[in-house]
């Protein structure tokens, strides 16, 4: 059944492969000089060598090599802390490491669950502020009319996915309508990667990532970076066909009753946008 997964050998193995790729990507960012070690001349590949990471973290070279190779080994929180410090992981990256190494609980299902009526009512009541609830994959779970009106002309083709990230990556005019396109798309992919750590091996997630990677070379390149990010308040400008450029502060709020769901509220970031907000509404007779 779609939306339900069990922890199988294949899932665990896929998670270890993901962990290895993440560690290699983070290791490649650091030079020996960054860590107080001699450079050692020209290197075939950028970044620290495995044995250098092991030395700096105080772990065995074989153990760390096996960790990157996706072997089935135990990793204590203390050892993971040492690896995280050595690779200079930020809080989002550190949490990502722990989840992939199964040092924290992982999720077991990702169905697009219906929103509780109370949450839907709260989202509707935020009008005239645009608001939307998504899951970790950016599937749209519910939205209010203000959000629908704001982005009603976003697509030049019918929207099939009802997914914020897919909308950005597959809409041909996205860069024209979204001045911060490259920065925000990279951030969204990093957020997706953070959420993915809890769902490695889930059929829905794996199929979404496979299809999007095939459809968008841009996504495939960003996904290969293994970047992760925590929630943060963002400023986004959207070029609306009637109102022109409007700039919003986008606040993200968790929903304790449905942990995978996140509420995004668009608040005008300046007086101009606040005055122009009525022009974004769809007129009805």
Secondary structure, DSSP 8 states (H G I E B T S, - for coil): -TTB----HHHHHHHHHHHHHHHHHHHTT--GGGGT----S--SSSS--HHHHHHHHT--HHHHHHHHHT------HHHHHHHHHHTT--HHHHHHHHHHTTSS----B-------HHHHHHHHHTTTS-EEEE-TT-BEEEE-HHHHHHTTT--SS---S-BHHHHHHH-TTHHHH-TTHHHHHHHHHHHHHHHHTTSTT-HHHHHHHHHHHHH-HHHHHHHTTT-------EEEEEEETTTEEEEEEEEEEE-GGGTT-EEEEEEESSHHHHHHGGGGS----
